[in-house]
Amino acid sequence: MTCRQCPAAVERALQDLPGVEVARVNLANKLVEIHYDPNQVSIRDLARSVRKAGYSVGIAKIRFLIRNMHCSSCVTRVESALMMTPGVISASANVGPNAVDVEYLPDEADLSIIRSAIESSGHRILEPESDRGAPQTQVDDVPDVEEIARENEYRLLMRKFWFAAIVSIPVMGLSYPDLVPGLRDWMPMGSENRRIVWALLGVLTLPVLLWSGSQFFSGMWDGLKHRSANMHTLIAIGVTAAFLYSVVAVAYPDMFPRVELAEVFWDVTSVVIALVVLGLALELKAKGRTSEAIKKLMGLQAKTARVVRGGKEMDIPVEEVLVEDTVVVRPGEKIPVDGELIDGSSAVDESMITGESIPIEKLIGDEVIGGTLNKTGTFQFQATKVGKDTALSNIILMVKDAQGSKAPIQRVVDLVSGYFVPAVMILAILSFVAWYVVGPEPRIIYSTIVLVTTLIIACPCALGLATPTSLTVGIGKGAENGVLIRSGDALQSAEKLDALVLDKTGTITRGEPALTDIVTGDGMTEHQVLRLAASLERGSEHPLGEAIVNGAVARGVEPTKSDAFRAIPGHGVSGQIDGRVVFLGNAKLMNDQKIEIVHLKPEWDRLATEGKTPMYVAVDGLAAGLVAVADTVKDDSKEAIDLLKEMGIEVIMLTGDNQRTADAIARFVGVDRVLADVLPDDKAHEVRKLQLEGKRVGMVGDGINDAPALAQADVGFAIGTGTDVAIEASDVTLIKGSLIGVVTAIEISRATMRNVRQNLVGAFGYNTLGIPIAMGIFYPFFGLLLSPLIAAAAMAFSSVTVVSNANRLRLFSPRSKA
């Protein structure tokens, strides 16, 4: 809140809520006092109302890493438990990173309450990864808790798998004696040997059930405590049904006189558990690869820094670097924190942050970015941002937040998945009853097979993983290419854009004037004309004057001293150089001085038509030539616009410049539609008008005076440069500040959403086809009845396939890197 209108806006937003009696804002201390009826409105509603009005609320945000969150049912249970906790504003759980992001009011809910809510949902917390409710000053240099936990869980699952697999070998062999020569003769059916073998198989299978399958029973129990069902429920009931049937068959064999040895399901219990546990282990390993981008970013952080204190150089941990410390960097070393170069020069490889492949020359006064690599010279810089404030830390934080967010399509899948497991259980029970009533003999065998197979083949995991794994990889791939996609919503929306509005200044162009043209009059050279103009402007703080001087120096022209300098407002400047009277300015200045310029007028008109600012140079009453200055187009703007048009996106330029200047730039870069003379406050209105035409509009701007338009657009792309990456108004931040980044972002969005659709089609298709086959619907027509072992293999394979397909995105390479 910065002005007197802000309190009124907040008060109005709050008082529009039912149950709010009084809302009074104190602008001085930025607090709001609210009298409300808690039976009609919650604190969560109040906070959301303030945020919807465009203002932030004093909330904290924390991420918890969670074990055993495999499917959408788990997600729903965790989120529901948190959203019932007073003081929690929002909760977003995600099976991709196995994490839940929680926004809460510190005065209403502390961490112990939040932890209890998560644990009450039946999930174990590892450690809170970040709490951003208070300022943080240190770089997070703790071991990767998530990676360690994932590796430990993977090893445990593999131990369980190998145990189950080893036990399954004799169980399978003795269950199918015809596969082993001579074994059938040793176990004649109907003899006492049969019961002995069956009992032995049961003893072998029991530890597999109790240890290798323990996570299924604990997961089922946690779900039952909260009146919900999940993947664990299906597996636990399925293998237990097979095991209990086998126990009854061994204890009371006369109940099933027609049952053969191979029709007792010890092997189903052990092999199904082995296959499903193997699937979980492979899925866990594959999910770990989806977060590779974060690991790469965290690996960029330097561990130590060399600082100058008390006149001496010393190596210290990077978290101890303070703002304004002098830091020394030698060739081949990582730059530890952000700062400004104060001594020396070098070429710095910034590709890992910006995607720029060519090392950037750094001179005194230039910014350096923490995590980038010094290539050539030794230099000193003054630290300006340290710890959590560095560009790299901000990038890591934004990528983690984005990977933990949900796309709209994922919310729909979560909703459908919430009904999936109960529906499968009902179908399995109905199938059991139907086969028991009207199925062929032995009915108990067929009905048990159908029950177990239907429960096991259903795979809510594949549905739950279909979207978040692809989003995690896609957002990480964006970060690798200098594009920070801030949410799953933005990633999904970018795919659908059919119109893109580009702010001219700082987006298409560089945002600062530069010398572009030198035109000579009779008897003058370019060197002479430029020397006169630059000498007059030497020491000038005017942007156009600085552009002339910088352009002269870049061309090897050294400005000289001028005397009797005089600024003529609205016209130009004058002075004496080497005893000669020199004027630099517009046509009115020349006319006032009675200087003939008619021979230069055609060149003036040409330059003006091109959107440049031409200035006459006159010496001793004669027009010596022209110099022109313009905000020049970025090197890759035209290429980016051509690529956008190839992608079927209408490109529109929006600018506050006059129509002539705007048209000149538009012609050069290939933009067909131009909106000129638009004031900053009207940019959002122009975006809204395009949306009313039925277009899905993206807006590209600098994130400062374009903030309202960026917020209005379906997707806002903010041009960031150097350490300026945390642009709040944007959905996507382009670190390098190049329009190619927009192309990259849209390409990644399209590739990711295509991958999501492939996963969803595969997951839904698998369940749509697999469940009816498992129920035996096709048995009367084709004699097709699925084995529980095949069902278990298919179930495990479906989840691994989804995650592996998502990992294919890691191979994606955009046509042009940001």
Secondary structure, DSSP 8 states (H G I E B T S, - for coil): --STHHHHHHHHHHHTSTTEEEEEEETTTTEEEEEE-TTT--HHHHHHHHHHTT-----EEEEEEESS--SHHHHHHHHHHHHTSTTEEEEEEETTTTEEEEEE-TTT--HHHHHHHHHHTT--EEEEEEE-SS---S---S--HHHHHHHHHHHHHHHHHHHHHHHHHHHHHHHSGGGSTTHHHHS-TTSHHHHHHHHHHHHHHHHIIIIITHHHHHHHHHHHHTT---HHHHHHHHHHHHHHHHHHHHH-GGG-TT--GGGSTHHHHHHHHHHHHHHHHHHHHHHHHHTHHHHHHHHTS-SEEEEEETTEEEEEEGGG--TT-EEEE-TT-B--SEEEEEEE-EEEE-HHHH---S-EEE-TT-EE-TT-EE-S--EEEEEEE-GGGSHHHHHHHHHHHHHHS--HHHHHHHHHHHHHHHHHHHHHHHHHHHHHHHS-SSHHHHHHHHHHHHHHH--HHHHHHHTHHHHHHHHHHHHHTTEEE--HHHHHHHHT--EEEEEIIIIIEEEEEEEEEEEE-TT--HHHHHHHHHHHHTT--SHHHHHHHHHHHHTT------EEEEEETTTEEEEEETTEEEEEE-HHHHHHTT---GGGHHHHHHHHHTT-EEEEEEETTEEEEEEEEEEEE-TTHHHHHHHHHHTT-EEEEE-SS-HHHHHHHHHHHT--EEE-S--GGGHHHHHHHHHHTT--EEEEE-SSTTHHHHHHSSEEEEE--TT----TT-SEEETT--THHHHHHHHHHHHHHHHHHHHHHHHHHHHHHHHHHHHTTTHHHH-----HHHHHHHHHHHHHHHHHHHHGGGG---SS--
